[in-house]
Amino acid sequence: MAQQDTAGFLPKHGNYEGLKCYRKAEIVYDLTQVFCARFLKRGDRTIDQMVQAARSGKQT
């Protein structure tokens, strides 16, 4: 009989930071902040919206 993979999707201790999708979302968030700081005017509502959307993607 074949041995079953008991590790599952996430290890028991979590480690969601190790998932590829989380690491990619973190990169998108960081790049969004850099983009906004470099190309948009300070105090612009667009900055808030972009950063909030990137943060939301990271937390989902």
C-alpha distance matrix in Angstrom:
0.0 3.8 6.5 9.1 12.6 14.7 17.9 19.0 22.1 24.4 23.9 25.1 28.4 29.1 30.3 31.3 33.8 31.1 30.1 31.6 33.3 35.0 36.2 37.6 39.3 40.8 42.2 43.7 45.3 46.8 48.1 49.6 51.6 52.8 53.8 55.7 57.5 58.5 59.5 60.4 63.5 63.1 63.3 62.0 60.0 57.7 56.4 55.4 53.6 51.7 50.6 49.6 47.5 45.8 45.2 43.8 41.3 40.2 39.8 37.9
3.8 0.0 3.8 6.3 9.5 12.1 14.9 16.0 19.0 21.3 20.9 22.6 25.7 26.2 27.1 28.0 30.4 27.6 26.6 27.9 29.7 31.5 32.6 33.9 35.7 37.3 38.6 40.1 41.7 43.2 44.4 46.0 48.0 49.2 50.1 52.1 53.9 54.9 55.8 56.8 59.9 59.6 59.8 58.6 56.6 54.3 53.0 52.0 50.3 48.3 47.2 46.3 44.2 42.3 41.9 40.6 38.0 36.8 36.6 34.8
6.5 3.8 0.0 3.8 6.6 8.8 11.7 13.3 16.5 18.4 17.6 19.1 22.2 22.9 23.9 25.2 27.5 24.8 24.1 25.8 27.7 29.1 30.3 31.9 33.6 34.9 36.4 38.1 39.5 40.9 42.3 43.9 45.7 46.9 48.1 50.0 51.6 52.8 53.9 54.8 57.8 57.3 57.5 56.5 54.5 52.3 50.8 49.8 48.3 46.3 45.0 44.1 42.2 40.2 39.5 38.4 36.0 34.5 34.2 32.6
9.1 6.3 3.8 0.0 3.8 5.9 9.0 9.9 13.1 15.3 14.9 16.4 19.7 20.1 21.3 22.3 24.9 22.4 21.5 23.3 24.8 26.2 27.7 29.3 30.7 32.2 33.9 35.3 36.7 38.2 39.8 41.1 42.9 44.4 45.5 47.2 48.9 50.2 51.2 52.0 54.9 54.4 54.4 53.4 51.3 49.2 47.7 46.6 45.0 43.2 41.9 40.8 38.9 37.1 36.3 35.0 32.7 31.4 30.9 29.2
12.6 9.5 6.6 3.8 0.0 3.8 5.6 6.8 9.9 11.9 11.6 13.6 16.6 16.8 17.7 18.7 21.2 18.7 17.8 19.8 21.4 22.7 24.0 25.8 27.2 28.5 30.2 31.8 33.1 34.6 36.2 37.6 39.3 40.7 42.0 43.6 45.3 46.6 47.7 48.5 51.4 50.8 51.0 50.0 48.0 45.9 44.3 43.2 41.8 39.8 38.4 37.5 35.7 33.7 32.9 31.8 29.4 27.9 27.6 26.1
14.7 12.1 8.8 5.9 3.8 0.0 3.8 5.5 9.2 10.3 9.3 10.5 13.9 14.5 16.1 17.4 20.2 18.1 17.6 20.2 21.6 22.3 23.9 26.0 27.1 28.1 30.2 31.9 32.7 34.2 36.2 37.5 38.9 40.6 42.0 43.4 45.0 46.5 47.8 48.3 51.0 50.2 50.2 49.3 47.3 45.4 43.8 42.4 41.1 39.4 37.8 36.6 35.1 33.3 32.0 30.9 28.9 27.2 26.4 25.1
17.9 14.9 11.7 9.0 5.6 3.8 0.0 3.8 6.7 7.1 6.0 8.2 11.0 11.3 12.4 13.8 16.5 14.3 14.0 16.8 18.4 18.8 20.3 22.6 23.7 24.5 26.7 28.4 29.2 30.6 32.6 34.0 35.3 36.9 38.5 39.9 41.4 42.9 44.3 44.9 47.6 46.7 46.8 46.1 44.1 42.3 40.5 39.2 38.1 36.2 34.5 33.5 32.1 30.1 28.8 27.9 25.9 23.9 23.3 22.4
19.0 16.0 13.3 9.9 6.8 5.5 3.8 0.0 3.8 5.6 6.6 8.7 11.7 10.9 12.4 12.8 15.9 14.2 13.0 15.6 16.5 17.3 19.3 21.2 22.0 23.3 25.5 26.8 27.7 29.5 31.4 32.4 33.9 35.8 37.0 38.3 40.0 41.7 42.7 43.2 45.9 45.1 45.0 44.0 41.9 40.0 38.5 37.1 35.7 34.0 32.5 31.3 29.7 27.9 26.8 25.5 23.5 21.9 21.1 19.7
22.1 19.0 16.5 13.1 9.9 9.2 6.7 3.8 0.0 3.8 6.8 9.4 11.5 9.6 10.5 9.9 13.1 11.6 9.8 12.4 12.9 13.7 16.0 17.7 18.3 19.8 22.1 23.2 24.1 26.0 27.8 28.7 30.4 32.3 33.4 34.7 36.5 38.1 39.1 39.5 42.2 41.5 41.4 40.4 38.3 36.3 34.8 33.5 32.1 30.3 28.9 27.7 26.0 24.2 23.2 22.0 19.8 18.3 17.7 16.2
24.4 21.3 18.4 15.3 11.9 10.3 7.1 5.6 3.8 0.0 3.8 6.4 7.9 5.8 7.1 7.3 10.6 9.6 8.8 12.2 12.9 12.6 14.8 17.2 17.6 18.4 21.0 22.5 22.8 24.6 26.8 27.7 29.0 30.9 32.4 33.5 35.1 36.9 38.2 38.5 41.0 40.0 39.9 39.2 37.2 35.5 33.7 32.2 31.2 29.5 27.6 26.5 25.3 23.3 21.8 20.9 19.1 17.1 16.2 15.4
23.9 20.9 17.6 14.9 11.6 9.3 6.0 6.6 6.8 3.8 0.0 3.8 5.4 5.4 6.9 8.8 11.6 10.4 10.9 14.4 15.7 15.0 16.7 19.5 20.1 20.3 22.9 24.8 25.0 26.3 28.8 30.0 30.9 32.7 34.5 35.7 36.9 38.8 40.3 40.7 43.1 41.9 41.9 41.5 39.6 38.1 36.0 34.5 33.8 32.1 30.0 29.0 28.1 25.9 24.2 23.6 22.1 19.6 18.7 18.5
25.1 22.6 19.1 16.4 13.6 10.5 8.2 8.7 9.4 6.4 3.8 0.0 3.8 5.5 8.4 10.6 13.5 13.2 13.9 17.6 18.5 17.3 19.3 22.2 22.3 22.4 25.3 27.1 26.8 28.2 30.9 31.9 32.5 34.6 36.5 37.3 38.5 40.6 42.2 42.3 44.5 43.0 42.8 42.6 40.6 39.3 37.2 35.4 34.8 33.5 31.2 29.9 29.3 27.5 25.3 24.6 23.6 21.1 19.6 19.5
28.4 25.7 22.2 19.7 16.6 13.9 11.0 11.7 11.5 7.9 5.4 3.8 0.0 3.8 6.2 9.1 11.3 11.6 13.2 16.9 17.9 16.0 17.6 20.9 20.9 20.3 23.4 25.4 24.8 25.8 28.8 29.9 30.1 32.2 34.4 35.1 35.9 38.2 40.0 40.1 42.1 40.5 40.4 40.4 38.6 37.5 35.2 33.4 33.1 31.8 29.2 28.0 27.9 25.8 23.4 23.2 22.4 19.5 18.1 18.7
29.1 26.2 22.9 20.1 16.8 14.5 11.3 10.9 9.6 5.8 5.4 5.5 3.8 0.0 3.8 5.6 8.4 9.1 10.1 13.8 14.3 12.5 14.5 17.6 17.3 17.1 20.2 22.0 21.4 22.8 25.7 26.6 27.1 29.2 31.2 31.9 33.0 35.2 36.8 36.9 39.0 37.6 37.4 37.2 35.3 34.1 31.9 30.2 29.7 28.3 25.8 24.7 24.3 22.3 20.0 19.6 18.7 15.9 14.5 15.0
30.3 27.1 23.9 21.3 17.7 16.1 12.4 12.4 10.5 7.1 6.9 8.4 6.2 3.8 0.0 3.8 5.2 5.6 7.6 11.2 12.3 10.2 11.4 14.8 15.0 14.4 17.2 19.4 19.1 20.0 22.9 24.1 24.6 26.4 28.5 29.6 30.5 32.5 34.3 34.6 36.9 35.5 35.7 35.5 34.0 32.5 30.1 28.8 28.5 26.7 24.1 23.5 23.1 20.6 18.6 18.9 17.6 14.5 13.9 14.8
31.3 28.0 25.2 22.3 18.7 17.4 13.8 12.8 9.9 7.3 8.8 10.6 9.1 5.6 3.8 0.0 3.8 5.3 5.5 9.0 9.1 7.0 9.1 12.1 11.8 11.8 14.8 16.5 16.3 17.7 20.4 21.3 22.1 24.2 26.0 26.9 28.2 30.2 31.7 31.9 34.3 33.1 33.1 32.7 31.0 29.4 27.2 25.8 25.2 23.5 21.2 20.4 19.7 17.3 15.5 15.5 13.9 11.0 10.6 11.2
33.8 30.4 27.5 24.9 21.2 20.2 16.5 15.9 13.1 10.6 11.6 13.5 11.3 8.4 5.2 3.8 0.0 3.8 5.6 8.1 8.9 5.9 6.6 10.2 10.3 9.2 12.0 14.3 14.0 14.9 17.6 19.0 19.5 21.2 23.3 24.5 25.4 27.3 29.1 29.6 32.0 30.8 31.2 30.9 29.6 27.9 25.4 24.4 24.2 22.1 19.5 19.4 18.9 16.0 14.4 15.3 13.7 10.3 10.8 12.4
31.1 27.6 24.8 22.4 18.7 18.1 14.3 14.2 11.6 9.6 10.4 13.2 11.6 9.1 5.6 5.3 3.8 0.0 3.8 6.4 8.7 7.2 7.0 10.4 11.7 11.2 13.1 15.7 16.2 16.8 19.1 20.9 21.8 23.0 25.0 26.6 27.6 29.1 30.9 31.7 34.3 33.4 34.1 33.6 32.4 30.4 28.0 27.3 26.9 24.5 22.3 22.4 21.5 18.5 17.4 18.1 16.0 12.9 13.9 14.8
30.1 26.6 24.1 21.5 17.8 17.6 14.0 13.0 9.8 8.8 10.9 13.9 13.2 10.1 7.6 5.5 5.6 3.8 0.0 3.8 5.5 5.3 6.4 8.7 10.0 10.8 12.6 14.5 15.5 16.8 18.6 20.1 21.6 23.0 24.4 26.1 27.6 29.0 30.3 31.1 33.9 33.3 33.7 32.9 31.4 29.2 27.2 26.5 25.6 23.2 21.4 21.3 19.9 17.1 16.4 16.5 13.9 11.5 12.7 12.6
31.6 27.9 25.8 23.3 19.8 20.2 16.8 15.6 12.4 12.2 14.4 17.6 16.9 13.8 11.2 9.0 8.1 6.4 3.8 0.0 3.8 5.4 5.1 6.1 8.5 9.8 10.6 12.4 14.2 15.4 16.5 18.3 20.2 21.2 22.3 24.3 26.0 26.9 28.1 29.2 32.2 32.0 32.8 31.7 30.4 27.9 26.0 25.8 24.6 21.9 20.5 20.9 19.0 16.0 16.2 16.6 13.4 11.5 13.6 13.4
33.3 29.7 27.7 24.8 21.4 21.6 18.4 16.5 12.9 12.9 15.7 18.5 17.9 14.3 12.3 9.1 8.9 8.7 5.5 3.8 0.0 3.8 5.5 5.2 6.1 8.6 9.9 10.5 12.3 14.3 15.3 16.4 18.6 20.1 20.8 22.4 24.5 25.7 26.5 27.2 30.2 30.0 30.4 29.1 27.5 25.0 23.4 23.0 21.6 19.0 17.9 17.9 15.7 13.1 13.5 13.3 9.9 8.7 10.8 10.1
35.0 31.5 29.1 26.2 22.7 22.3 18.8 17.3 13.7 12.6 15.0 17.3 16.0 12.5 10.2 7.0 5.9 7.2 5.3 5.4 3.8 0.0 3.8 5.4 5.1 6.1 8.7 9.9 10.5 12.3 14.2 15.2 16.7 18.6 19.8 21.1 22.8 24.4 25.6 26.1 28.8 28.2 28.5 27.6 26.1 23.9 21.9 21.2 20.3 17.9 16.1 16.0 14.6 11.8 11.2 11.6 9.0 6.4 8.4 8.9
36.2 32.6 30.3 27.7 24.0 23.9 20.3 19.3 16.0 14.8 16.7 19.3 17.6 14.5 11.4 9.1 6.6 7.0 6.4 5.1 5.5 3.8 0.0 3.8 5.5 5.0 6.3 8.8 9.9 10.6 12.4 14.2 15.6 16.7 18.3 20.1 21.4 22.7 24.2 25.2 28.0 27.5 28.3 27.6 26.5 24.2 21.9 21.8 21.2 18.3 16.5 17.2 16.0 12.6 12.5 13.9 11.2 8.6 11.3 12.4
37.6 33.9 31.9 29.3 25.8 26.0 22.6 21.2 17.7 17.2 19.5 22.2 20.9 17.6 14.8 12.1 10.2 10.4 8.7 6.1 5.2 5.4 3.8 0.0 3.8 5.3 5.1 6.3 8.7 9.9 10.5 12.2 14.4 15.4 16.2 18.3 20.1 21.0 22.0 23.1 26.2 26.2 27.1 25.9 24.9 22.2 20.2 20.5 19.5 16.3 15.2 16.2 14.4 11.0 12.0 13.1 10.0 8.5 11.8 12.3
39.3 35.7 33.6 30.7 27.2 27.1 23.7 22.0 18.3 17.6 20.1 22.3 20.9 17.3 15.0 11.8 10.3 11.7 10.0 8.5 6.1 5.1 5.5 3.8 0.0 3.8 5.4 5.0 6.2 8.7 9.9 10.4 12.5 14.4 15.1 16.5 18.5 19.9 20.8 21.3 24.2 23.9 24.4 23.2 21.8 19.4 17.5 17.3 16.2 13.4 12.0 12.6 10.8 7.5 8.3 9.3 6.3 4.9 8.5 9.3
40.8 37.3 34.9 32.2 28.5 28.1 24.5 23.3 19.8 18.4 20.3 22.4 20.3 17.1 14.4 11.8 9.2 11.2 10.8 9.8 8.6 6.1 5.0 5.3 3.8 0.0 3.8 5.4 5.1 6.2 8.6 9.8 10.9 12.5 14.2 15.5 16.9 18.5 20.0 20.6 23.2 22.6 23.3 22.7 21.7 19.6 17.0 16.9 16.6 13.8 11.6 12.7 12.1 8.4 8.3 10.5 8.7 6.0 9.3 11.3
42.2 38.6 36.4 33.9 30.2 30.2 26.7 25.5 22.1 21.0 22.9 25.3 23.4 20.2 17.2 14.8 12.0 13.1 12.6 10.6 9.9 8.7 6.3 5.1 5.4 3.8 0.0 3.8 5.4 5.1 6.1 8.4 10.0 10.6 12.0 14.2 15.4 16.4 17.9 19.1 22.1 21.9 23.2 22.3 21.9 19.3 16.8 17.5 17.3 13.9 12.3 14.3 13.3 9.5 10.7 13.1 10.9 9.1 12.7 14.4
43.7 40.1 38.1 35.3 31.8 31.9 28.4 26.8 23.2 22.5 24.8 27.1 25.4 22.0 19.4 16.5 14.3 15.7 14.5 12.4 10.5 9.9 8.8 6.3 5.0 5.4 3.8 0.0 3.8 5.5 5.1 6.0 8.7 9.9 10.3 12.1 14.2 15.2 15.9 16.9 20.0 20.1 21.1 19.8 19.0 16.2 14.2 14.9 14.1 10.7 9.8 11.8 10.2 6.7 8.9 11.0 8.7 8.3 12.1 13.3
45.3 41.7 39.5 36.7 33.1 32.7 29.2 27.7 24.1 22.8 25.0 26.8 24.8 21.4 19.1 16.3 14.0 16.2 15.5 14.2 12.3 10.5 9.9 8.7 6.2 5.1 5.4 3.8 0.0 3.8 5.5 5.1 6.4 8.8 9.9 10.7 12.5 14.4 15.5 15.7 18.4 17.9 18.6 17.7 16.9 14.6 12.1 12.3 12.1 9.1 7.0 9.0 8.6 4.9 6.1 9.1 8.1 7.1 10.4 12.5
46.8 43.2 40.9 38.2 34.6 34.2 30.6 29.5 26.0 24.6 26.3 28.2 25.8 22.8 20.0 17.7 14.9 16.8 16.8 15.4 14.3 12.3 10.6 9.9 8.7 6.2 5.1 5.5 3.8 0.0 3.8 5.4 5.3 6.4 8.7 10.1 10.9 12.5 14.4 15.2 17.8 17.2 18.6 18.2 18.1 16.0 12.9 13.8 14.4 11.3 9.0 11.8 12.0 8.5 9.3 12.7 11.9 10.3 13.5 15.9
48.1 44.4 42.3 39.8 36.2 36.2 32.6 31.4 27.8 26.8 28.8 30.9 28.8 25.7 22.9 20.4 17.6 19.1 18.6 16.5 15.3 14.2 12.4 10.5 9.9 8.6 6.1 5.1 5.5 3.8 0.0 3.8 5.4 5.0 6.0 8.5 9.8 10.4 11.9 13.3 16.4 16.6 18.4 17.4 17.7 15.0 12.4 14.1 14.3 10.8 9.7 13.0 12.5 9.3 11.4 14.3 13.0 12.4 15.9 17.7
49.6 46.0 43.9 41.1 37.6 37.5 34.0 32.4 28.7 27.7 30.0 31.9 29.9 26.6 24.1 21.3 19.0 20.9 20.1 18.3 16.4 15.2 14.2 12.2 10.4 9.8 8.4 6.0 5.1 5.4 3.8 0.0 3.8 5.5 5.1 6.1 8.5 9.9 10.5 11.0 14.0 14.2 15.5 14.2 14.1 11.3 8.9 10.6 10.6 7.0 6.4 9.8 9.4 7.0 9.5 12.2 11.6 11.8 14.9 16.6
51.6 48.0 45.7 42.9 39.3 38.9 35.3 33.9 30.4 29.0 30.9 32.5 30.1 27.1 24.6 22.1 19.5 21.8 21.6 20.2 18.6 16.7 15.6 14.4 12.5 10.9 10.0 8.7 6.4 5.3 5.4 3.8 0.0 3.8 5.5 5.2 6.1 8.6 10.2 10.3 12.6 12.0 13.4 13.0 13.4 11.5 8.2 9.7 11.1 8.3 6.4 10.1 11.0 8.8 10.0 13.4 13.6 13.1 15.7 18.1
52.8 49.2 46.9 44.4 40.7 40.6 36.9 35.8 32.3 30.9 32.7 34.6 32.2 29.2 26.4 24.2 21.2 23.0 23.0 21.2 20.1 18.6 16.7 15.4 14.4 12.5 10.6 9.9 8.8 6.4 5.0 5.5 3.8 0.0 3.8 5.5 5.2 6.1 8.6 10.0 12.5 12.5 14.9 14.5 15.7 13.6 10.5 12.9 14.2 11.2 10.0 13.8 14.4 11.9 13.5 16.9 16.5 15.9 18.9 21.2
53.8 50.1 48.1 45.5 42.0 42.0 38.5 37.0 33.4 32.4 34.5 36.5 34.4 31.2 28.5 26.0 23.3 25.0 24.4 22.3 20.8 19.8 18.3 16.2 15.1 14.2 12.0 10.3 9.9 8.7 6.0 5.1 5.5 3.8 0.0 3.8 5.5 5.2 5.9 7.7 10.9 12.0 14.3 13.0 14.2 11.6 9.2 12.3 12.9 9.8 10.0 13.7 13.7 11.8 14.3 17.1 16.6 16.8 19.9 21.7
55.7 52.1 50.0 47.2 43.6 43.4 39.9 38.3 34.7 33.5 35.7 37.3 35.1 31.9 29.6 26.9 24.5 26.6 26.1 24.3 22.4 21.1 20.1 18.3 16.5 15.5 14.2 12.1 10.7 10.1 8.5 6.1 5.2 5.5 3.8 0.0 3.8 5.4 5.5 5.1 8.0 8.6 10.5 9.4 10.7 8.5 5.8 9.1 10.4 8.0 8.2 11.8 12.6 11.6 13.6 16.3 16.6 17.1 19.7 21.6
57.5 53.9 51.6 48.9 45.3 45.0 41.4 40.0 36.5 35.1 36.9 38.5 35.9 33.0 30.5 28.2 25.4 27.6 27.6 26.0 24.5 22.8 21.4 20.1 18.5 16.9 15.4 14.2 12.5 10.9 9.8 8.5 6.1 5.2 5.5 3.8 0.0 3.8 6.0 6.2 7.7 7.5 10.4 10.5 12.6 11.3 8.2 11.1 13.3 11.3 10.6 14.2 15.6 14.2 15.6 18.8 19.3 19.1 21.6 24.0
58.5 54.9 52.8 50.2 46.6 46.5 42.9 41.7 38.1 36.9 38.8 40.6 38.2 35.2 32.5 30.2 27.3 29.1 29.0 26.9 25.7 24.4 22.7 21.0 19.9 18.5 16.4 15.2 14.4 12.5 10.4 9.9 8.6 6.1 5.2 5.4 3.8 0.0 3.8 6.2 8.4 9.6 12.9 12.5 14.9 13.1 10.8 14.1 15.7 13.4 13.4 17.1 17.9 16.4 18.3 21.3 21.3 21.3 24.2 26.3
59.5 55.8 53.9 51.2 47.7 47.8 44.3 42.7 39.1 38.2 40.3 42.2 40.0 36.8 34.3 31.7 29.1 30.9 30.3 28.1 26.5 25.6 24.2 22.0 20.8 20.0 17.9 15.9 15.5 14.4 11.9 10.5 10.2 8.6 5.9 5.5 6.0 3.8 0.0 3.8 6.9 9.4 12.3 10.9 13.3 11.1 9.8 13.5 14.5 12.4 13.5 17.0 17.3 16.5 18.9 21.4 21.4 22.1 24.9 26.6
60.4 56.8 54.8 52.0 48.5 48.3 44.9 43.2 39.5 38.5 40.7 42.3 40.1 36.9 34.6 31.9 29.6 31.7 31.1 29.2 27.2 26.1 25.2 23.1 21.3 20.6 19.1 16.9 15.7 15.2 13.3 11.0 10.3 10.0 7.7 5.1 6.2 6.2 3.8 0.0 3.8 6.4 8.8 7.1 9.7 8.1 7.1 10.8 12.1 10.8 12.0 15.1 15.9 15.8 17.9 20.3 20.9 21.8 24.1 25.9
63.5 59.9 57.8 54.9 51.4 51.0 47.6 45.9 42.2 41.0 43.1 44.5 42.1 39.0 36.9 34.3 32.0 34.3 33.9 32.2 30.2 28.8 28.0 26.2 24.2 23.2 22.1 20.0 18.4 17.8 16.4 14.0 12.6 12.5 10.9 8.0 7.7 8.4 6.9 3.8 0.0 3.8 6.3 5.7 9.3 9.2 8.3 11.4 13.4 13.1 13.9 16.7 18.1 18.3 19.9 22.3 23.4 24.2 26.2 28.1
63.1 59.6 57.3 54.4 50.8 50.2 46.7 45.1 41.5 40.0 41.9 43.0 40.5 37.6 35.5 33.1 30.8 33.4 33.3 32.0 30.0 28.2 27.5 26.2 23.9 22.6 21.9 20.1 17.9 17.2 16.6 14.2 12.0 12.5 12.0 8.6 7.5 9.6 9.4 6.4 3.8 0.0 3.8 5.5 8.9 9.7 8.0 10.1 13.0 13.1 13.1 15.6 17.7 17.9 18.8 21.3 22.9 23.3 25.0 27.3
63.3 59.8 57.5 54.4 51.0 50.2 46.8 45.0 41.4 39.9 41.9 42.8 40.4 37.4 35.7 33.1 31.2 34.1 33.7 32.8 30.4 28.5 28.3 27.1 24.4 23.3 23.2 21.1 18.6 18.6 18.4 15.5 13.4 14.9 14.3 10.5 10.4 12.9 12.3 8.8 6.3 3.8 0.0 3.8 6.3 8.6 7.6 8.5 11.5 12.7 12.7 14.3 16.8 17.7 18.2 20.3 22.4 23.1 24.3 26.4
62.0 58.6 56.5 53.4 50.0 49.3 46.1 44.0 40.4 39.2 41.5 42.6 40.4 37.2 35.5 32.7 30.9 33.6 32.9 31.7 29.1 27.6 27.6 25.9 23.2 22.7 22.3 19.8 17.7 18.2 17.4 14.2 13.0 14.5 13.0 9.4 10.5 12.5 10.9 7.1 5.7 5.5 3.8 0.0 3.8 5.3 5.7 7.4 9.3 10.5 11.6 13.2 15.0 16.3 17.4 19.1 20.9 22.1 23.5 25.2
60.0 56.6 54.5 51.3 48.0 47.3 44.1 41.9 38.3 37.2 39.6 40.6 38.6 35.3 34.0 31.0 29.6 32.4 31.4 30.4 27.5 26.1 26.5 24.9 21.8 21.7 21.9 19.0 16.9 18.1 17.7 14.1 13.4 15.7 14.2 10.7 12.6 14.9 13.3 9.7 9.3 8.9 6.3 3.8 0.0 3.8 5.3 5.3 6.4 8.8 10.1 10.8 12.5 14.5 15.5 16.6 18.7 20.2 21.2 22.7
57.7 54.3 52.3 49.2 45.9 45.4 42.3 40.0 36.3 35.5 38.1 39.3 37.5 34.1 32.5 29.4 27.9 30.4 29.2 27.9 25.0 23.9 24.2 22.2 19.4 19.6 19.3 16.2 14.6 16.0 15.0 11.3 11.5 13.6 11.6 8.5 11.3 13.1 11.1 8.1 9.2 9.7 8.6 5.3 3.8 0.0 3.8 5.4 5.1 6.1 8.5 9.8 10.5 12.3 14.1 15.2 16.6 18.4 19.9 21.1
56.4 53.0 50.8 47.7 44.3 43.8 40.5 38.5 34.8 33.7 36.0 37.2 35.2 31.9 30.1 27.2 25.4 28.0 27.2 26.0 23.4 21.9 21.9 20.2 17.5 17.0 16.8 14.2 12.1 12.9 12.4 8.9 8.2 10.5 9.2 5.8 8.2 10.8 9.8 7.1 8.3 8.0 7.6 5.7 5.3 3.8 0.0 3.8 5.5 5.2 6.1 8.4 9.9 10.7 12.1 14.1 15.5 16.6 18.3 20.0
55.4 52.0 49.8 46.6 43.2 42.4 39.2 37.1 33.5 32.2 34.5 35.4 33.4 30.2 28.8 25.8 24.4 27.3 26.5 25.8 23.0 21.2 21.8 20.5 17.3 16.9 17.5 14.9 12.3 13.8 14.1 10.6 9.7 12.9 12.3 9.1 11.1 14.1 13.5 10.8 11.4 10.1 8.5 7.4 5.3 5.4 3.8 0.0 3.8 5.6 5.3 6.0 8.5 10.0 10.4 12.0 14.2 15.3 16.3 18.1
53.6 50.3 48.3 45.0 41.8 41.1 38.1 35.7 32.1 31.2 33.8 34.8 33.1 29.7 28.5 25.2 24.2 26.9 25.6 24.6 21.6 20.3 21.2 19.5 16.2 16.6 17.3 14.1 12.1 14.4 14.3 10.6 11.1 14.2 12.9 10.4 13.3 15.7 14.5 12.1 13.4 13.0 11.5 9.3 6.4 5.1 5.5 3.8 0.0 3.8 5.6 5.2 6.1 8.6 9.9 10.4 12.4 14.3 15.3 16.4
51.7 48.3 46.3 43.2 39.8 39.4 36.2 34.0 30.3 29.5 32.1 33.5 31.8 28.3 26.7 23.5 22.1 24.5 23.2 21.9 19.0 17.9 18.3 16.3 13.4 13.8 13.9 10.7 9.1 11.3 10.8 7.0 8.3 11.2 9.8 8.0 11.3 13.4 12.4 10.8 13.1 13.1 12.7 10.5 8.8 6.1 5.2 5.6 3.8 0.0 3.8 5.5 5.2 6.2 8.6 9.8 10.7 12.5 14.4 15.5
50.6 47.2 45.0 41.9 38.4 37.8 34.5 32.5 28.9 27.6 30.0 31.2 29.2 25.8 24.1 21.2 19.5 22.3 21.4 20.5 17.9 16.1 16.5 15.2 12.0 11.6 12.3 9.8 7.0 9.0 9.7 6.4 6.4 10.0 10.0 8.2 10.6 13.4 13.5 12.0 13.9 13.1 12.7 11.6 10.1 8.5 6.1 5.3 5.6 3.8 0.0 3.8 5.4 5.1 6.0 8.5 9.9 10.6 12.3 14.3
49.6 46.3 44.1 40.8 37.5 36.6 33.5 31.3 27.7 26.5 29.0 29.9 28.0 24.7 23.5 20.4 19.4 22.4 21.3 20.9 17.9 16.0 17.2 16.2 12.6 12.7 14.3 11.8 9.0 11.8 13.0 9.8 10.1 13.8 13.7 11.8 14.2 17.1 17.0 15.1 16.7 15.6 14.3 13.2 10.8 9.8 8.4 6.0 5.2 5.5 3.8 0.0 3.8 5.5 5.0 6.0 8.6 9.8 10.4 12.2
47.5 44.2 42.2 38.9 35.7 35.1 32.1 29.7 26.0 25.3 28.1 29.3 27.9 24.3 23.1 19.7 18.9 21.5 19.9 19.0 15.7 14.6 16.0 14.4 10.8 12.1 13.3 10.2 8.6 12.0 12.5 9.4 11.0 14.4 13.7 12.6 15.6 17.9 17.3 15.9 18.1 17.7 16.8 15.0 12.5 10.5 9.9 8.5 6.1 5.2 5.4 3.8 0.0 3.8 5.4 5.0 6.3 8.7 9.9 10.6
45.8 42.3 40.2 37.1 33.7 33.3 30.1 27.9 24.2 23.3 25.9 27.5 25.8 22.3 20.6 17.3 16.0 18.5 17.1 16.0 13.1 11.8 12.6 11.0 7.5 8.4 9.5 6.7 4.9 8.5 9.3 7.0 8.8 11.9 11.8 11.6 14.2 16.4 16.5 15.8 18.3 17.9 17.7 16.3 14.5 12.3 10.7 10.0 8.6 6.2 5.1 5.5 3.8 0.0 3.8 5.4 5.1 6.4 8.8 10.1
45.2 41.9 39.5 36.3 32.9 32.0 28.8 26.8 23.2 21.8 24.2 25.3 23.4 20.0 18.6 15.5 14.4 17.4 16.4 16.2 13.5 11.2 12.5 12.0 8.3 8.3 10.7 8.9 6.1 9.3 11.4 9.5 10.0 13.5 14.3 13.6 15.6 18.3 18.9 17.9 19.9 18.8 18.2 17.4 15.5 14.1 12.1 10.4 9.9 8.6 6.0 5.0 5.4 3.8 0.0 3.8 5.4 5.1 6.3 8.7
43.8 40.6 38.4 35.0 31.8 30.9 27.9 25.5 22.0 20.9 23.6 24.6 23.2 19.6 18.9 15.5 15.3 18.1 16.5 16.6 13.3 11.6 13.9 13.1 9.3 10.5 13.1 11.0 9.1 12.7 14.3 12.2 13.4 16.9 17.1 16.3 18.8 21.3 21.4 20.3 22.3 21.3 20.3 19.1 16.6 15.2 14.1 12.0 10.4 9.8 8.5 6.0 5.0 5.4 3.8 0.0 3.8 5.4 5.1 6.1
41.3 38.0 36.0 32.7 29.4 28.9 25.9 23.5 19.8 19.1 22.1 23.6 22.4 18.7 17.6 13.9 13.7 16.0 13.9 13.4 9.9 9.0 11.2 10.0 6.3 8.7 10.9 8.7 8.1 11.9 13.0 11.6 13.6 16.5 16.6 16.6 19.3 21.3 21.4 20.9 23.4 22.9 22.4 20.9 18.7 16.6 15.5 14.2 12.4 10.7 9.9 8.6 6.3 5.1 5.4 3.8 0.0 3.8 5.5 5.3
40.2 36.8 34.5 31.4 27.9 27.2 23.9 21.9 18.3 17.1 19.6 21.1 19.5 15.9 14.5 11.0 10.3 12.9 11.5 11.5 8.7 6.4 8.6 8.5 4.9 6.0 9.1 8.3 7.1 10.3 12.4 11.8 13.1 15.9 16.8 17.1 19.1 21.3 22.1 21.8 24.2 23.3 23.1 22.1 20.2 18.4 16.6 15.3 14.3 12.5 10.6 9.8 8.7 6.4 5.1 5.4 3.8 0.0 3.8 5.7
39.8 36.6 34.2 30.9 27.6 26.4 23.3 21.1 17.7 16.2 18.7 19.6 18.1 14.5 13.9 10.6 10.8 13.9 12.7 13.6 10.8 8.4 11.3 11.8 8.5 9.3 12.7 12.1 10.4 13.5 15.9 14.9 15.7 18.9 19.9 19.7 21.6 24.2 24.9 24.1 26.2 25.0 24.3 23.5 21.2 19.9 18.3 16.3 15.3 14.4 12.3 10.4 9.9 8.8 6.3 5.1 5.5 3.8 0.0 3.8
37.9 34.8 32.6 29.2 26.1 25.1 22.4 19.7 16.2 15.4 18.5 19.5 18.7 15.0 14.8 11.2 12.4 14.8 12.6 13.4 10.1 8.9 12.4 12.3 9.3 11.3 14.4 13.3 12.5 15.9 17.7 16.6 18.1 21.2 21.7 21.6 24.0 26.3 26.6 25.9 28.1 27.3 26.4 25.2 22.7 21.1 20.0 18.1 16.4 15.5 14.3 12.2 10.6 10.1 8.7 6.1 5.3 5.7 3.8 0.0
